Amino acid sequence: MADKIHRYPCPGCGAELVFEPRAGALACPRCGRREEIPASAEQVKAHSYEEYLRVRPERLAPLAERALEIQCAGCGATVAFTPPTVATRCAFCGAEAVAPARAADPVLAPGAVLPFRVAQAQAAAAVKQWLASRWFAPGALARMARSDALSGVYLPFWSYDAYTVSHYTGRRGEHYWEEERFTDRDGQVRTRQVQRTRWFPAAGTVTRWFDDVLVSGTRALPQARLTALEPWDLAGLVAYEPAYLAGFSAQRAQLEVPEAFERAKGRMAQEIDGDVRRDIGGDVQQVDQVATAYSAITFQQVLLPVWVSAYRFEGKVYQLMVNARTAEVQGERPWSAVKIALVVLLVVVLALLVAWLA
């Protein structure tokens, strides 16, 4: 189906095949022929974090042998793509591409990819529905619901596994009730039940095995929005194959492995805090200190599919993104001062009318 330089010509008409999300296969945009992507003999496997720090065993290679890449002068994002796909506009900030595309530099090869499942038209419909539910949005946002406003991009994520042992100190609070006398507004002495808390010192150890802690490798999109796109059906990950990139682009990771692991620790800390509080018990808990040791750390880079659109409105950049597996939409939008003013005016008129009728 594909030759060694990762070209995907259609056996029927010779046009370049692209990955079709709904079919989960390569499809010809000219004649409609479909070609299945053969299962890779490679297994999805993680790398040892300690070994990476010690010897940096970087498996550097372009995402595909014909891959080109372009760096946005506006936001600094670098994306790779394979011909005949072209990149004329930055999907992350909406800036027009002014630098010519060049051969893609080698990158730490992704270990797995989650293929696109939501087609462009389906993503556009989800954006349209999302915009319709946003009151006071400017009418100019309507163009964001067009299919051609969305760019399919594989975003780099780092996935970490680790075993943690956390030693903690804190206090356990246990509630009790006590009768209290007070004087009411009329000068009468009364009694009431008041909740009090007894505090006891607490210390202990909790352990946890973390699996697939995801950290976004991009700085081009808000981390909070990317987190809101979760969950990802990571059970659908397959070993990376360049054919999945056909018709889409992939962003180069902007976070190195150690920096991303520090962010992963932050996500782990939230769950560890919950474990500590459950271990302390009682009605309320106060955690004073937690010291966590990490072992058996492994990682891999995975590519996750997102439909992205960026637009400029009154000098500011707004971004929309769609989880290309679930059609979940996250994004930013401006407020229409005109629409808000009209609603305020309508409310005032109605209030005056009601007052007049009364």
C-alpha positions in Angstrom: 0.0 0.0 0.0 2.8 2.4 0.9 6.4 2.5 -0.2 9.5 3.0 1.9 9.5 6.8 1.7 6.0 7.0 3.1 4.1 8.0 0.0 0.5 6.9 -0.2 -0.6 7.0 -3.9 -4.1 5.7 -4.6 -3.9 2.4 -6.5 -6.9 3.5 -8.5 -6.1 7.0 -9.7 -2.7 7.9 -8.4 -3.8 10.8 -6.1 -2.4 11.0 -2.6 -4.3 9.1 0.0 -5.2 10.8 3.3 -6.4 9.4 6.6 -10.2 9.3 6.9 -11.3 9.5 10.6 -14.7 7.9 10.1 -13.3 4.9 8.2 -10.1 4.6 10.2 -8.3 4.0 7.0 -6.6 5.9 4.2 -9.0 7.3 1.6 -8.6 8.9 -1.8 -10.2 12.4 -2.0 -10.5 12.0 -5.8 -12.0 8.6 -6.4 -13.1 7.6 -2.9 -11.0 4.4 -2.8 -10.1 3.1 0.7 -6.9 1.3 1.9 -6.6 -0.2 5.3 -3.5 0.7 7.4 -1.7 -2.6 8.2 -1.2 -3.3 11.9 2.3 -2.4 13.0 4.6 -5.1 14.3 5.9 -2.5 16.8 4.4 -2.6 20.3 3.3 0.5 22.3 6.0 0.6 25.0 7.4 3.2 27.4 11.0 4.3 28.1 12.8 4.3 31.4 13.0 7.8 32.8 16.2 7.2 34.7 17.9 5.8 31.6 16.8 8.8 29.6 18.3 11.2 32.1 21.5 9.1 32.3 22.3 8.5 28.7 19.6 10.4 26.7 18.7 7.5 24.4 16.9 9.7 22.0 15.4 7.9 19.0 15.6 10.9 16.8 13.9 10.8 13.4 11.4 12.9 11.4 7.8 12.0 11.9 7.8 10.8 8.2 10.6 10.8 5.7 8.9 13.3 3.5 7.7 15.5 6.4 8.0 19.2 6.1 7.6 21.7 8.9 7.0 25.3 9.5 7.4 27.5 12.5 4.9 30.3 13.3 6.6 33.7 13.7 3.6 34.8 15.8 3.4 32.1 18.6 6.5 30.0 17.9 4.6 26.7 17.4 6.3 24.3 15.0 4.1 21.8 13.1 5.1 19.0 10.7 3.0 17.8 7.8 3.4 15.6 4.7 2.7 16.6 1.1 0.2 17.2 -0.4 -1.0 18.8 2.8 0.1 22.4 3.0 0.3 24.8 6.0 -0.6 28.4 5.0 -2.0 29.6 8.4 -1.1 28.8 12.0 -3.8 26.7 13.6 -2.9 28.0 17.1 -2.9 31.8 16.6 -4.4 32.4 13.2 -1.3 34.1 11.8 -0.6 33.7 8.1 2.5 31.6 7.4 5.2 33.8 6.0 8.2 31.5 6.3 8.7 28.7 3.7 8.2 25.1 4.7 11.5 23.1 5.2 12.4 19.6 5.8 11.4 18.5 9.2 14.0 18.2 11.9 14.4 14.9 13.7 12.3 14.6 16.9 12.1 12.1 19.7 9.9 9.6 17.9 6.4 9.2 19.4 5.7 5.8 20.7 2.0 5.8 20.0 -0.8 7.7 18.3 -4.5 8.0 18.9 -6.0 8.2 15.4 -8.6 10.8 14.5 -12.2 9.5 14.8 -14.2 12.7 14.5 -14.4 14.0 11.0 -14.0 17.7 10.1 -17.7 18.2 9.3 -18.7 16.6 12.6 -16.2 18.8 14.5 -17.7 21.9 12.7 -21.2 20.8 13.8 -20.0 20.5 17.4 -18.5 24.0 17.2 -21.7 25.4 15.8 -23.7 23.9 18.6 -21.2 25.2 21.1 -21.4 28.7 19.7 -25.2 28.6 19.7 -25.2 28.0 23.4 -22.9 31.1 24.1 -25.1 34.1 24.7 -23.8 37.5 23.9 -21.2 36.1 21.4 -20.4 38.4 18.4 -22.0 37.4 15.2 -18.5 37.3 13.7 -17.9 34.0 15.4 -20.3 32.3 13.1 -17.4 31.7 10.6 -15.7 29.5 13.2 -18.4 26.9 12.6 -17.2 26.4 9.0 -15.3 23.2 8.3 -12.5 25.1 6.6 -11.8 27.1 9.7 -10.7 23.9 11.6 -7.3 22.4 11.3 -6.6 18.8 12.2 -3.5 18.6 14.4 -1.9 15.8 16.4 -0.8 17.3 19.7 2.2 15.9 21.6 1.6 14.6 25.1 4.0 13.0 27.5 2.5 10.0 29.3 4.1 8.9 32.6 3.9 5.8 34.8 5.3 5.8 38.3 5.2 4.1 41.7 5.0 6.6 44.6 5.7 6.3 48.4 4.5 9.3 50.3 5.3 10.0 54.0 3.1 12.6 55.6 2.4 14.5 58.8 -0.7 16.4 59.7 -3.7 16.5 62.0 -7.0 14.7 62.2 -10.0 16.7 63.3 -13.0 15.1 65.0 -16.2 17.1 65.5 -18.2 17.2 68.7 -21.1 19.4 69.9 -21.2 21.6 72.9 -24.0 23.7 74.5 -23.4 27.4 74.4 -25.4 30.2 76.2 -26.1 33.4 74.3 -28.3 36.5 74.6 -30.8 37.1 71.8 -31.9 40.5 70.5 -34.7 40.7 73.1 -32.2 40.3 75.9 -33.3 36.7 76.7 -30.6 34.2 77.6 -30.8 31.1 75.5 -28.8 28.0 74.6 -27.7 26.5 71.3 -25.6 23.6 70.1 -22.2 24.6 68.6 -19.9 22.4 66.6 -16.3 22.2 67.9 -13.3 20.2 66.6 -10.7 18.2 68.6 -7.4 17.9 66.8 -5.1 14.9 67.0 -1.6 14.5 65.5 -1.4 12.2 62.5 1.4 10.7 60.5 1.7 7.8 58.0 2.6 6.5 54.6 0.5 6.0 51.5 1.5 4.4 48.2 0.0 4.5 44.7 0.8 3.2 41.2 0.2 5.9 38.6 -0.6 4.9 35.1 -0.8 7.1 32.0 -0.5 10.5 33.7 -0.8 12.9 30.7 1.0 16.2 30.3 0.6 18.3 27.3 3.8 19.0 25.4 2.5 22.2 23.8 2.7 25.8 25.0 0.5 27.0 22.1 -2.8 26.1 23.7 -4.1 26.8 27.3 -3.3 23.9 29.6 -6.7 24.3 31.4 -8.5 24.0 28.1 -6.6 20.9 27.1 -7.2 19.3 30.5 -10.9 20.0 30.0 -10.8 18.0 26.8 -10.2 14.9 28.8 -10.9 12.0 29.1 -9.0 10.5 26.2 -9.7 6.8 25.3 -6.1 5.8 25.6 -7.2 2.2 25.1 -7.3 3.2 21.4 -3.6 4.0 21.2 -1.8 2.2 18.4 1.9 2.1 17.6 3.0 5.2 15.7 2.7 4.8 11.9 3.3 7.7 9.5 0.1 6.9 7.6 -2.0 8.4 10.4 -0.3 11.8 9.7 -1.6 11.8 6.0 -3.8 14.8 5.6 -3.1 16.2 9.1 -0.2 18.0 10.8 1.6 17.2 14.1 3.1 19.7 16.5 6.6 19.4 17.7 6.8 19.0 21.5 7.7 22.3 23.3 8.3 20.7 26.7 11.3 18.5 27.3 10.9 15.2 29.2 12.1 16.4 32.6 10.1 19.6 32.6 7.0 17.7 31.6 7.6 15.2 34.5 7.6 18.0 37.0 4.1 18.9 35.7 3.1 15.3 36.0 4.2 15.4 39.6 1.7 18.2 40.1 -1.1 16.1 38.8 0.0 13.1 40.9 0.2 15.4 44.0 -3.6 16.0 43.8 -4.4 12.3 44.0 -1.8 11.7 46.7 -3.4 14.5 48.7 -6.7 12.7 48.5 -5.0 9.4 49.6 -3.4 11.2 52.6 -6.6 12.7 53.7 -8.4 9.4 53.5 -5.6 7.8 55.5 -5.7 10.5 58.2 -9.5 10.0 58.5 -11.7 11.9 60.9 -14.2 14.6 60.0 -11.6 17.1 58.7 -7.9 16.9 57.9 -5.0 19.2 57.9 -1.9 18.1 55.9 1.3 19.7 57.1 3.9 18.0 55.0 4.1 15.3 52.3 7.4 13.8 51.1 7.1 11.6 48.0 9.6 9.3 46.5 9.1 8.2 42.8 10.4 4.9 41.4 9.8 2.7 38.3 9.3 5.8 36.3 8.6 5.3 32.6 7.4 7.6 29.9 6.4 7.8 26.2 5.4 10.4 23.8 1.9 10.0 22.4 0.1 12.0 19.7 -3.5 12.9 20.5 -5.9 14.3 17.8 -7.5 17.7 18.1 -9.3 20.0 15.7 -8.0 23.5 16.3 -9.2 26.9 15.2 -7.8 30.4 16.0 -9.3 33.7 15.1 -8.5 37.4 15.8 -11.2 39.6 17.1 -10.5 43.3 17.8 -6.8 42.7 18.1 -7.0 39.6 20.4 -6.5 36.0 19.5 -9.2 33.5 20.6 -8.8 29.7 20.3 -11.2 26.8 19.9 -10.4 23.1 20.1 -12.3 19.9 19.6 -11.4 16.5 21.0 -11.2 14.5 17.7 -12.3 11.3 19.5 -15.3 12.6 21.5 -16.3 15.9 19.8 -15.9 17.7 23.2 -15.5 21.5 22.5 -13.4 23.9 24.6 -12.5 27.4 23.7 -12.6 31.1 24.3 -14.9 33.7 22.9 -15.3 37.5 23.1 -18.4 39.2 24.4 -20.6 41.4 22.1 -21.0 44.8 23.7 -23.8 45.6 21.3 -25.8 42.5 22.2 -25.2 43.1 26.0 -26.3 46.7 25.6 -29.5 45.7 23.8 -30.4 43.1 26.4 -29.8 45.7 29.2 -31.9 48.2 27.3 -34.7 45.6 26.9 -34.6 44.8 30.6 -34.9 48.5 31.5 -37.8 49.0 29.1 -39.6 46.0 30.5 -39.1 47.2 34.1 -40.4 50.6 33.2 -43.4 49.0 31.5 -44.2 46.9 34.5 -43.9 49.9 36.8 -46.2 51.9 34.6 -48.8 49.2 34.4 -48.6 48.8 38.2 
